Amino acid sequence: MNQPGGFTPLGEREQWQGQVVSLSVADIRAPDGTTYQREIIRHPGAAVIVPLEGREAIMVRQYRPAVNRHLLEIPAGKLDSPDEPPERTARRELEEEIGKQAGHLELLAVFHNSPGFCDEITHCYLATDLTDTDRQPHSIEERHMAIERVRLDDVGALVASGELADAKSIVGLLLARERLG
């Protein structure tokens, strides 16, 4: 299939399959006829949620092995399968990570996280009208995460200081702040 700009995927070979992602090598023809290869991470997609009570977001601080540090993040999780409705993922992750149910869930944006090497698509939701439910952590990181509250008015300063360094959280919080005005 010829793509805009004259780039044509010629084929793809899966090299490795993990529990969450797979690695493929794609062959591509450029507009000038040159063929080349790119490694691509395949991901089922994710949902991220900005749970708000007033103008405070409920966030989690959890350990991330890839960067070997604890990060302040909005609740998030991968779709259990590529055809799982992202809203279902969002509702599940709210319960698992912070013990909340949303009376109202609004889609703020859909975005690519790192399109230079990964096909992951993230669905970002604003969750309001929150009620308490049992927290249901599943992973080892979830069992050891801390729940924190962040005022939307403090997001800029947290980003500038490096305290808030997670891209999906920055995007979600800024979109929520803009949505609320």
C-alpha positions as CSV (number, residue, x, y, z in Angstrom):
1,M,0.0,0.0,0.0
2,N,1.5,3.3,-1.1
3,Q,1.4,6.0,1.7
4,P,1.4,9.8,1.5
5,G,4.7,11.1,0.6
6,G,5.5,8.0,-1.5
7,F,6.7,5.7,1.4
8,T,5.6,2.1,0.9
9,P,5.6,-0.6,3.5
10,L,6.9,-3.8,1.9
11,G,6.6,-6.2,4.7
12,E,7.3,-6.8,8.4
13,R,8.8,-9.7,10.4
14,E,8.1,-10.2,14.1
15,Q,11.5,-10.7,15.9
16,W,10.3,-11.0,19.5
17,Q,7.0,-11.2,21.4
18,G,6.7,-10.2,25.1
19,Q,3.8,-10.0,27.5
20,V,3.0,-6.4,26.6
21,V,4.9,-5.5,23.4
22,S,6.4,-7.1,20.4
23,L,9.4,-6.0,18.2
24,S,9.1,-6.2,14.4
25,V,11.5,-5.2,11.6
26,A,9.7,-3.5,8.7
27,D,11.0,-3.1,5.2
28,I,10.0,0.2,3.6
29,R,10.5,1.7,0.1
30,A,11.3,5.5,0.1
31,P,10.0,7.9,-2.6
32,D,13.4,7.7,-4.4
33,G,13.1,3.8,-4.6
34,T,15.6,3.2,-1.8
35,T,14.6,0.3,0.5
36,Y,15.4,0.4,4.2
37,Q,14.5,-1.2,7.5
38,R,13.1,0.1,10.8
39,E,12.5,-1.6,14.1
40,I,9.0,-1.1,15.4
41,I,7.5,-1.8,18.8
42,R,3.9,-3.0,18.5
43,H,1.7,-2.1,21.5
44,P,-2.0,-2.8,22.1
45,G,-2.7,0.8,23.1
46,A,-3.4,2.5,26.4
47,A,-5.8,4.6,28.4
48,V,-4.8,7.4,30.8
49,I,-7.1,9.2,33.1
50,V,-7.1,12.6,34.8
51,P,-9.3,12.0,37.9
52,L,-10.4,15.3,39.3
53,E,-11.9,16.3,42.5
54,G,-12.4,20.1,42.3
55,R,-9.2,21.4,40.7
56,E,-7.1,18.6,42.2
57,A,-5.9,15.6,40.2
58,I,-5.5,12.3,42.0
59,M,-2.2,10.9,40.8
60,V,0.1,8.0,41.7
61,R,3.8,7.8,42.4
62,Q,5.2,4.5,41.2
63,Y,8.5,2.9,40.4
64,R,9.4,2.6,36.7
65,P,12.2,0.2,36.0
66,A,13.0,1.6,32.5
67,V,14.2,4.9,34.1
68,N,15.0,3.4,37.6
69,R,13.0,6.0,39.5
70,H,9.6,6.7,41.0
71,L,7.5,8.9,38.7
72,L,4.4,11.0,39.5
73,E,1.8,10.0,37.0
74,I,-1.9,10.0,36.3
75,P,-3.6,6.6,36.4
76,A,-3.0,4.6,33.2
77,G,-3.0,1.1,31.8
78,K,-2.7,-0.8,28.6
79,L,-5.7,-2.2,26.8
80,D,-6.0,-5.9,27.6
81,S,-6.4,-6.5,23.9
82,P,-6.3,-4.2,20.8
83,D,-10.1,-4.4,20.5
84,E,-10.9,-3.6,24.2
85,P,-12.8,-0.3,24.4
86,P,-10.4,2.3,25.8
87,E,-13.2,3.6,28.1
88,R,-13.4,0.2,29.7
89,T,-9.6,0.2,30.3
90,A,-9.9,3.7,31.9
91,R,-12.6,2.7,34.3
92,R,-10.7,-0.5,35.3
93,E,-7.5,1.4,35.9
94,L,-9.3,4.0,38.1
95,E,-10.4,1.2,40.4
96,E,-7.1,-0.7,40.4
97,E,-4.8,2.3,41.0
98,I,-6.8,4.8,43.1
99,G,-10.0,3.1,44.2
100,K,-12.4,5.4,42.4
101,Q,-15.3,5.1,40.0
102,A,-16.1,7.9,37.6
103,G,-19.7,9.2,37.2
104,H,-18.5,11.1,34.1
105,L,-15.7,10.1,31.7
106,E,-14.9,12.5,28.9
107,L,-12.4,11.8,26.1
108,L,-9.9,14.7,25.9
109,A,-7.5,13.4,23.2
110,V,-6.0,10.5,21.4
111,F,-2.3,10.7,20.7
112,H,0.8,8.7,19.7
113,N,3.4,8.4,22.5
114,S,6.6,7.8,20.5
115,P,5.8,7.3,16.8
116,G,9.5,7.2,15.9
117,F,9.7,3.6,17.0
118,C,6.3,2.6,18.6
119,D,2.7,2.3,17.4
120,E,1.2,2.8,20.9
121,I,-1.9,5.0,20.8
122,T,-3.1,6.6,24.1
123,H,-6.7,7.6,24.8
124,C,-6.7,10.4,27.4
125,Y,-9.8,10.9,29.6
126,L,-11.0,13.4,32.2
127,A,-12.8,11.6,35.1
128,T,-15.2,13.6,37.3
129,D,-18.0,12.8,39.7
130,L,-15.7,10.4,41.5
131,T,-16.9,7.9,44.2
132,D,-14.9,5.6,46.3
133,T,-14.6,1.9,45.6
134,D,-12.2,-0.8,46.7
135,R,-8.7,-0.3,45.3
136,Q,-7.7,-3.4,43.3
137,P,-3.9,-3.3,42.6
138,H,-2.7,-6.0,40.2
139,S,1.0,-5.5,39.5
140,I,3.8,-5.4,42.0
141,E,4.3,-1.7,41.2
142,E,0.6,-1.0,41.8
143,R,0.8,-2.7,45.2
144,H,3.6,-0.3,46.2
145,M,2.5,2.9,44.6
146,A,1.5,6.0,46.6
147,I,-1.6,8.1,45.8
148,E,-1.0,11.9,45.7
149,R,-3.0,15.0,44.9
150,V,-1.8,17.8,42.6
151,R,-3.5,21.1,42.1
152,L,-3.9,21.9,38.4
153,D,-2.6,25.4,39.1
154,D,0.7,23.8,40.2
155,V,1.3,21.7,37.0
156,G,3.5,24.2,35.2
157,A,5.9,24.6,38.2
158,L,6.0,20.8,38.7
159,V,7.0,20.3,35.0
160,A,9.6,23.2,35.2
161,S,11.2,21.7,38.4
162,G,11.4,18.2,36.9
163,E,9.1,16.7,39.6
164,L,6.6,15.9,36.9
165,A,8.5,14.3,34.0
166,D,6.0,11.8,32.6
167,A,4.8,12.9,29.1
168,K,1.3,11.3,29.2
169,S,0.7,12.9,32.6
170,I,1.8,16.3,31.4
171,V,-0.4,16.1,28.3
172,G,-3.4,14.9,30.3
173,L,-3.0,17.5,33.1
174,L,-2.6,20.4,30.7
175,L,-5.6,19.3,28.6
176,A,-7.7,19.0,31.8
177,R,-6.6,22.4,33.0
178,E,-7.5,23.9,29.6
179,R,-10.8,22.1,29.5
180,L,-11.8,23.5,32.9
181,G,-10.6,27.0,32.0
